[in-house]
Amino acid sequence: TQQKDDIMAGFFQSRVIITTLVWVIACLVLGALAGALSNSGDTLWYQSLNRPAFAPPSWVFGPVWTLLYAMIGCAGSYLWLHRDQNSLLLTLFIVQLVLNYAWSFIFFRAHAMGFAIIEILLLLVTIISIMVLAFSHHRIVTWLLLPYACWVSFATVLNIAFWLTNLA
């Protein structure tokens, strides 16, 4: 039975690793796709906007989002592997992914900065809700999403500042 236990432990570890890799790669690919399809940051429209003084240079966003999407993918993997314990968390997680990817289209493609503020506030509330609900039994999810919540908080302020400095 020890051999059987070792085989099962190895299978579980392989399942966790594969699931995590799938979630991380999916989040990275979907994030890159959303950015590419929305022309985020590379359009004449965006370049013509008055930039708030605290807006980071465009090259910062790629590395930051790459790290964040990897952490988001790890959190997603954990929630997927524990979905039988709390399906609400996984549902909220999927909702925040949709909101995350949609923001780029709303802001960069539709040029709807005001609507993007409402959307990003919904995203932020959803992320914080996940973190609060996960804290007691799935604390790793809270810690994995903390940098994401901080960045989206900054992005919310930045979105508002872009909107205010570019009111026509």
C-alpha positions in Angstrom: 0.0 0.0 0.0 2.9 2.4 0.5 3.8 2.0 -3.2 0.1 2.7 -4.1 0.2 5.8 -1.8 3.4 7.0 -3.5 1.9 6.6 -6.9 -1.3 8.5 -5.9 0.8 11.3 -4.4 2.9 11.5 -7.6 -0.3 11.6 -9.6 -1.8 14.4 -7.5 1.4 16.4 -7.7 1.5 16.0 -11.5 -2.2 17.0 -11.7 -1.5 20.1 -9.6 1.5 21.1 -11.7 -0.3 20.5 -15.1 -3.4 22.3 -13.9 -1.3 25.3 -12.7 0.6 25.5 -16.0 -2.6 25.4 -18.0 -4.2 28.2 -15.9 -1.0 30.3 -16.0 -0.6 29.9 -19.8 -4.3 30.5 -20.4 -4.2 33.8 -18.4 -1.0 34.9 -20.1 -2.3 34.1 -23.6 -5.8 35.6 -23.0 -4.2 38.8 -21.5 -1.8 39.1 -24.5 -4.7 38.5 -26.9 -6.9 41.1 -25.2 -4.1 43.6 -25.4 -3.3 42.9 -29.0 -7.0 42.9 -30.1 -7.7 46.2 -28.4 -4.5 47.8 -29.6 -3.8 48.8 -26.0 -1.5 51.7 -25.8 -0.4 51.6 -29.4 -3.1 53.7 -31.1 -2.9 57.2 -32.3 -5.9 57.9 -30.1 -4.1 56.8 -27.0 -0.9 58.7 -28.0 -3.0 61.9 -28.5 -4.4 61.8 -24.9 -3.2 64.2 -22.2 -1.4 61.9 -19.8 -1.6 62.4 -16.1 1.7 63.3 -14.5 1.9 60.0 -12.6 1.1 57.7 -15.6 3.9 55.2 -16.0 5.6 54.8 -19.4 3.9 52.3 -21.7 6.8 49.8 -21.5 6.0 49.2 -17.8 2.6 47.6 -18.5 3.9 44.4 -20.3 6.2 43.2 -17.5 3.7 44.1 -14.8 0.8 42.3 -16.4 2.9 39.3 -17.2 3.8 38.8 -13.6 0.2 39.6 -12.5 -1.3 37.1 -15.0 1.0 34.4 -13.8 -0.1 35.0 -10.2 -3.8 35.2 -11.3 -3.3 31.9 -13.1 -1.9 30.3 -10.0 -4.9 31.6 -8.0 -7.2 30.3 -10.7 -5.6 26.9 -10.6 -5.9 26.7 -6.8 -9.6 27.6 -7.1 -10.2 25.1 -9.8 -8.5 22.3 -7.8 -10.7 23.3 -4.8 -13.9 24.1 -6.7 -15.9 21.4 -4.8 -15.2 23.4 -1.6 -16.4 26.7 -2.8 -17.9 27.1 -6.3 -18.8 30.7 -5.6 -15.1 31.7 -5.5 -14.5 30.1 -8.9 -17.5 31.8 -10.4 -16.4 35.2 -9.1 -12.9 34.4 -10.4 -14.2 33.8 -13.9 -16.3 37.0 -13.7 -13.2 39.0 -12.8 -11.3 37.5 -15.7 -14.0 38.5 -18.1 -14.1 42.0 -16.5 -10.3 42.2 -16.7 -10.1 41.3 -20.4 -13.1 43.5 -21.3 -11.6 46.7 -19.8 -8.9 46.9 -22.6 -11.6 46.8 -25.3 -13.8 49.4 -23.5 -10.9 51.8 -22.9 -8.6 51.3 -25.9 -10.9 50.1 -28.7 -14.2 51.9 -27.8 -12.5 54.9 -26.3 -15.1 54.9 -23.6 -13.1 56.2 -20.6 -16.1 57.0 -18.5 -17.7 53.5 -19.0 -14.2 52.0 -18.4 -14.2 53.6 -15.0 -17.5 51.9 -14.1 -16.2 48.6 -15.5 -12.9 48.8 -13.6 -14.6 49.6 -10.4 -16.7 46.5 -10.8 -13.5 44.6 -11.5 -11.9 45.9 -8.3 -15.0 45.1 -6.2 -15.0 41.6 -7.6 -11.3 41.0 -6.9 -11.7 42.3 -3.3 -14.7 40.1 -2.8 -12.7 37.1 -3.9 -9.9 38.0 -1.5 -12.3 38.6 1.4 -14.2 35.3 0.8 -11.0 33.3 0.3 -9.2 34.7 3.3 -10.5 32.3 5.9 -10.1 28.9 4.1 -8.1 29.7 1.0 -5.7 32.3 2.1 -3.1 31.6 -0.6 -5.7 33.0 -3.1 -5.9 36.3 -1.2 -2.1 36.7 -1.1 -1.8 35.8 -4.8 -4.4 38.4 -5.8 -3.1 41.2 -3.5 -0.6 42.6 -6.0 -3.4 42.4 -8.7 -5.8 44.3 -6.4 -3.1 47.0 -5.8 -2.4 47.4 -9.5 -6.1 47.5 -10.4 -6.5 50.2 -7.7 -3.8 52.2 -9.3 -5.2 51.5 -12.8 -8.6 52.8 -11.5 -7.1 56.0 -10.3 -5.2 56.3 -13.6 -8.3 55.7 -15.6 -10.1 58.4 -13.7 -7.2 60.8 -14.2 -7.1 60.1 -18.0 -10.8 60.8 -18.1 -10.6 64.0 -16.1 -7.6 65.3 -18.1 -9.2 64.6 -21.4 -12.7 65.8 -20.9 -13.8 67.5 -24.1 
